[in-house]
Amino acid sequence: MARESLKTSFDKLIYLDSEFISTKYEEIRGITPSTEFTKIEGLRSQISIPVISSGIHTQETRKFKVSSLQMWKKINTELYKYPQLKITDFVNYQGTKIGWLDGKFSFGIWNEKVSNNSYENFELDSKGLRVALLTTPEYLSAGFSMLSTASIAIKSNIGIPVNILAKIMWFAENTQTYVACPYLIIEK
């Protein structure tokens, strides 16, 4: 696969994890964003006693002067240095692996026999091996995020050739499926 020849074109972009891209941009380019920490109380109450309040957490907000698309364009050469992964080399309980995968981007539907429930997710078919992709809808390009609510009739023939930068997290033995968190999905 000639990943170096892939263009950072919005036209070929299917998925861009802006959290990953901004963190790698900060790491690679050494550009520190303005940062703001905010304490947020999760539960509404009339009386708040700090010692016994629950549901309070701190949220970090980072602000860059460039968009995530521009960040991706500026660090893409570095991202292509991640290795091409051979999925079958992944072993459960020995940590995660980040790298490039290639295959066909599709939509998977799982039916449970016991409860009769159905579950849907994006997946990668890589040389006959299935990789379930744990995606965040906001990171999908226009149109793709609408697939989760679309009719099953139009989901049946999805098979887009792609390169994916992802973190393989585990192998689900009961379904014979690898599970990964995608960072970039780029149409070939």
C-alpha positions as CSV (number, residue, x, y, z in Angstrom):
1,M,0.0,0.0,0.0
2,A,1.4,3.4,-0.9
3,R,0.1,5.4,2.0
4,E,2.5,8.2,1.2
5,S,0.6,8.8,-2.0
6,L,-2.7,9.3,-0.2
7,K,-3.7,12.9,-0.3
8,T,-5.0,14.8,2.7
9,S,-8.1,15.6,0.7
10,F,-11.4,16.2,2.4
11,D,-13.1,14.4,-0.6
12,K,-11.5,11.1,0.4
13,L,-11.9,11.5,4.2
14,I,-14.5,9.3,5.9
15,Y,-13.5,9.7,9.5
16,L,-11.2,12.1,11.4
17,D,-10.9,11.7,15.2
18,S,-10.2,15.3,16.1
19,E,-9.2,14.5,19.7
20,F,-6.4,12.1,18.4
21,I,-5.4,14.5,15.7
22,S,-5.1,17.5,18.0
23,T,-3.2,15.5,20.6
24,K,-0.7,14.2,17.9
25,Y,-0.5,17.7,16.5
26,E,0.5,19.1,19.9
27,E,3.0,16.2,20.4
28,I,4.6,16.3,16.9
29,R,4.6,20.1,16.3
30,G,5.2,21.1,19.9
31,I,2.4,23.7,19.6
32,T,0.7,24.1,23.0
33,P,-2.9,25.2,22.8
34,S,-4.6,27.6,25.2
35,T,-6.1,25.4,27.8
36,E,-9.0,26.0,30.2
37,F,-10.1,23.8,33.1
38,T,-13.7,24.0,34.2
39,K,-15.3,22.3,37.2
40,I,-18.7,21.0,36.3
41,E,-21.3,19.7,38.8
42,G,-23.2,16.8,37.2
43,L,-26.2,16.8,39.5
44,R,-28.5,19.8,40.1
45,S,-29.3,20.5,43.6
46,Q,-30.7,23.4,45.6
47,I,-28.1,22.9,48.4
48,S,-24.5,22.3,47.5
49,I,-22.1,21.3,50.2
50,P,-18.6,20.9,48.6
51,V,-17.5,18.1,51.0
52,I,-20.5,15.9,50.1
53,S,-21.3,17.0,46.6
54,S,-21.2,14.2,44.0
55,G,-21.0,14.3,40.3
56,I,-18.4,17.1,40.1
57,H,-15.6,16.6,37.6
58,T,-13.1,18.8,35.8
59,Q,-13.2,19.3,32.1
60,E,-10.2,20.3,29.9
61,T,-10.9,22.5,26.9
62,R,-8.0,23.0,24.4
63,K,-8.2,25.7,21.8
64,F,-6.0,25.7,18.7
65,K,-5.7,28.4,16.0
66,V,-6.1,25.8,13.2
67,S,-8.9,23.3,12.4
68,S,-8.5,19.6,12.8
69,L,-8.4,19.2,9.0
70,Q,-5.4,21.7,8.9
71,M,-3.7,19.8,11.7
72,W,-4.1,16.5,9.8
73,K,-2.6,18.1,6.7
74,K,0.4,19.4,8.7
75,I,1.2,16.1,10.5
76,N,0.1,13.5,7.9
77,T,3.6,12.5,7.0
78,E,4.3,11.6,10.6
79,L,1.1,9.6,10.9
80,Y,2.1,7.5,7.9
81,K,5.1,6.3,9.9
82,Y,2.8,4.1,12.0
83,P,3.3,0.5,10.8
84,Q,1.1,-1.5,8.6
85,L,-0.6,-4.0,11.0
86,K,-1.0,-7.7,10.3
87,I,-4.3,-8.3,12.2
88,T,-3.6,-11.9,12.9
89,D,-0.5,-11.0,14.9
90,F,-2.7,-9.3,17.5
91,V,-2.9,-11.3,20.8
92,N,-5.5,-10.6,23.5
93,Y,-4.2,-9.5,27.0
94,Q,-0.9,-8.2,25.6
95,G,-1.9,-4.6,25.1
96,T,-3.2,-2.6,22.2
97,K,-1.6,-1.9,18.8
98,I,-1.8,1.2,16.7
99,G,-1.2,1.1,13.0
100,W,-2.6,1.1,9.5
101,L,-5.2,-1.4,8.3
102,D,-6.6,-1.7,4.8
103,G,-9.7,-3.4,3.6
104,K,-13.4,-2.6,2.8
105,F,-15.3,-0.2,5.0
106,S,-18.8,-1.6,5.6
107,F,-21.6,-1.9,8.1
108,G,-22.1,-4.8,10.4
109,I,-25.3,-6.1,11.9
110,W,-25.2,-8.5,14.9
111,N,-28.3,-10.5,15.9
112,E,-28.5,-12.0,19.3
113,K,-30.3,-15.4,19.3
114,V,-31.3,-15.3,22.9
115,S,-32.7,-11.8,23.3
116,N,-33.5,-11.3,19.6
117,N,-31.8,-7.9,19.7
118,S,-29.9,-6.4,16.8
119,Y,-26.7,-4.3,17.0
120,E,-25.2,-2.3,14.2
121,N,-21.7,-0.8,13.8
122,F,-19.2,0.2,11.2
123,E,-16.6,-2.5,10.4
124,L,-13.6,-3.2,8.3
125,D,-13.4,-6.4,6.2
126,S,-9.7,-6.9,5.9
127,K,-8.8,-10.0,3.9
128,G,-11.8,-11.9,5.3
129,L,-11.2,-10.8,8.9
130,R,-13.8,-8.6,10.6
131,V,-12.8,-5.6,12.6
132,A,-15.6,-3.8,14.5
133,L,-15.0,-0.1,14.5
134,L,-16.0,1.9,17.7
135,T,-16.7,5.2,16.1
136,T,-17.9,8.6,17.4
137,P,-20.7,9.9,15.1
138,E,-19.3,13.5,15.2
139,Y,-16.0,12.4,13.6
140,L,-17.7,10.9,10.5
141,S,-17.8,12.9,7.3
142,A,-21.1,14.2,6.0
143,G,-23.6,11.5,5.2
144,F,-21.8,8.6,7.0
145,S,-23.1,9.6,10.4
146,M,-26.7,9.2,9.0
147,L,-26.2,5.5,8.3
148,S,-27.0,4.5,11.8
149,T,-30.6,5.7,11.4
150,A,-31.0,4.7,7.7
151,S,-33.0,1.7,6.5
152,I,-31.3,-1.6,6.5
153,A,-32.2,-1.9,2.8
154,I,-29.6,0.8,1.9
155,K,-26.9,-0.5,4.2
156,S,-26.5,-3.9,2.5
157,N,-23.9,-3.2,-0.2
158,I,-21.4,-0.9,1.5
159,G,-17.9,-1.9,0.7
160,I,-15.6,1.1,0.3
161,P,-11.9,0.4,-0.1
162,V,-10.1,2.3,2.7
163,N,-6.9,2.8,4.7
164,I,-7.5,3.1,8.4
165,L,-5.2,4.3,11.1
166,A,-6.6,2.6,14.2
167,K,-5.9,1.1,17.6
168,I,-6.7,-2.6,17.8
169,M,-7.9,-3.2,21.4
170,W,-9.1,-6.8,21.6
171,F,-10.3,-9.9,19.8
172,A,-13.9,-10.9,20.6
173,E,-13.6,-14.7,20.5
174,N,-17.4,-15.3,20.7
175,T,-17.9,-13.4,17.4
176,Q,-14.5,-14.0,15.9
177,T,-14.1,-10.2,15.4
178,Y,-11.3,-7.8,16.2
179,V,-12.4,-4.5,17.9
180,A,-10.7,-1.2,17.1
181,C,-10.9,2.5,17.6
182,P,-10.4,4.3,14.3
183,Y,-8.4,7.6,14.2
184,L,-8.5,8.2,10.4
185,I,-10.5,6.4,7.7
186,I,-9.4,7.5,4.2
187,E,-10.9,6.2,1.0
188,K,-8.4,4.7,-1.4
